[in-house]
Amino acid sequence: MSAINGDKSRFNRLRKQKIARRKRTQELVERATKSGRREGTSAGLQARSVPA
């Protein structure tokens, strides 16, 4: 069923879950970029050389 067909309680519960999941994901990404882990890791990988 959809919200149009009358199953509004389930629809709204799932909608709120989706919104909360997106918010948590965005916060995680922001924290990861602020901590510098992504930059340090990528810089460390670029600095290594592989003997040919």
C-alpha atoms as a printed R data frame, in Angstrom:
   type eleno elety resid chain resno      x      y       z
1  ATOM     1    CA   MET     A     1  0.000  0.000   0.000
2  ATOM     2    CA   SER     A     2  1.000  3.607  -0.367
3  ATOM     3    CA   ALA     A     3  0.211  6.765   1.522
4  ATOM     4    CA   ILE     A     4 -2.520  7.495  -1.012
5  ATOM     5    CA   ASN     A     5 -4.229  4.169  -0.332
6  ATOM     6    CA   GLY     A     6 -4.450  4.716   3.399
7  ATOM     7    CA   ASP     A     7 -1.416  3.020   4.953
8  ATOM     8    CA   LYS     A     8 -0.153  6.301   6.346
9  ATOM     9    CA   SER     A     9  1.271  5.021   9.621
10 ATOM    10    CA   ARG     A    10  3.685  2.635   7.890
11 ATOM    11    CA   PHE     A    11  4.470  5.147   5.166
12 ATOM    12    CA   ASN     A    12  5.304  7.881   7.689
13 ATOM    13    CA   ARG     A    13  7.376  5.514   9.832
14 ATOM    14    CA   LEU     A    14  9.472  4.462   6.840
15 ATOM    15    CA   ARG     A    15  9.756  8.062   5.680
16 ATOM    16    CA   LYS     A    16 11.125  9.124   9.052
17 ATOM    17    CA   GLN     A    17 13.582  6.218   9.033
18 ATOM    18    CA   LYS     A    18 14.873  7.249   5.604
19 ATOM    19    CA   ILE     A    19 15.321 10.858   6.726
20 ATOM    20    CA   ALA     A    20 17.184  9.780   9.884
21 ATOM    21    CA   ARG     A    21 19.403  7.397   7.877
22 ATOM    22    CA   ARG     A    22 20.351 10.144   5.427
23 ATOM    23    CA   LYS     A    23 21.099 12.533   8.283
24 ATOM    24    CA   ARG     A    24 23.352 10.005  10.046
25 ATOM    25    CA   THR     A    25 25.196  9.258   6.809
26 ATOM    26    CA   GLN     A    26 25.779 12.940   6.089
27 ATOM    27    CA   GLU     A    27 27.108 13.500   9.616
28 ATOM    28    CA   LEU     A    28 29.456 10.535   9.274
29 ATOM    29    CA   VAL     A    29 30.843 11.840   5.993
30 ATOM    30    CA   GLU     A    30 31.303 15.336   7.428
31 ATOM    31    CA   ARG     A    31 33.155 13.954  10.460
32 ATOM    32    CA   ALA     A    32 35.386 11.816   8.252
33 ATOM    33    CA   THR     A    33 36.354 14.758   6.045
34 ATOM    34    CA   LYS     A    34 36.976 17.053   9.035
35 ATOM    35    CA   SER     A    35 39.242 14.562  10.780
36 ATOM    36    CA   GLY     A    36 41.557 14.483   7.757
37 ATOM    37    CA   ARG     A    37 41.612 10.702   7.593
38 ATOM    38    CA   ARG     A    38 40.651 10.630   3.942
39 ATOM    39    CA   GLU     A    39 43.311 13.168   2.995
40 ATOM    40    CA   GLY     A    40 46.027 11.484   5.038
41 ATOM    41    CA   THR     A    41 45.201  8.052   3.708
42 ATOM    42    CA   SER     A    42 45.130  9.112   0.066
43 ATOM    43    CA   ALA     A    43 48.363 11.100   0.478
44 ATOM    44    CA   GLY     A    44 50.015  8.090   2.083
45 ATOM    45    CA   LEU     A    45 48.982  5.861  -0.771
46 ATOM    46    CA   GLN     A    46 50.242  8.305  -3.370
47 ATOM    47    CA   ALA     A    47 53.630  8.650  -1.657
48 ATOM    48    CA   ARG     A    48 54.414  4.939  -1.933
49 ATOM    49    CA   SER     A    49 56.217  3.719  -5.021
50 ATOM    50    CA   VAL     A    50 56.113  0.223  -6.433
51 ATOM    51    CA   PRO     A    51 59.367 -1.180  -7.866
52 ATOM    52    CA   ALA     A    52 58.981 -2.168 -11.490
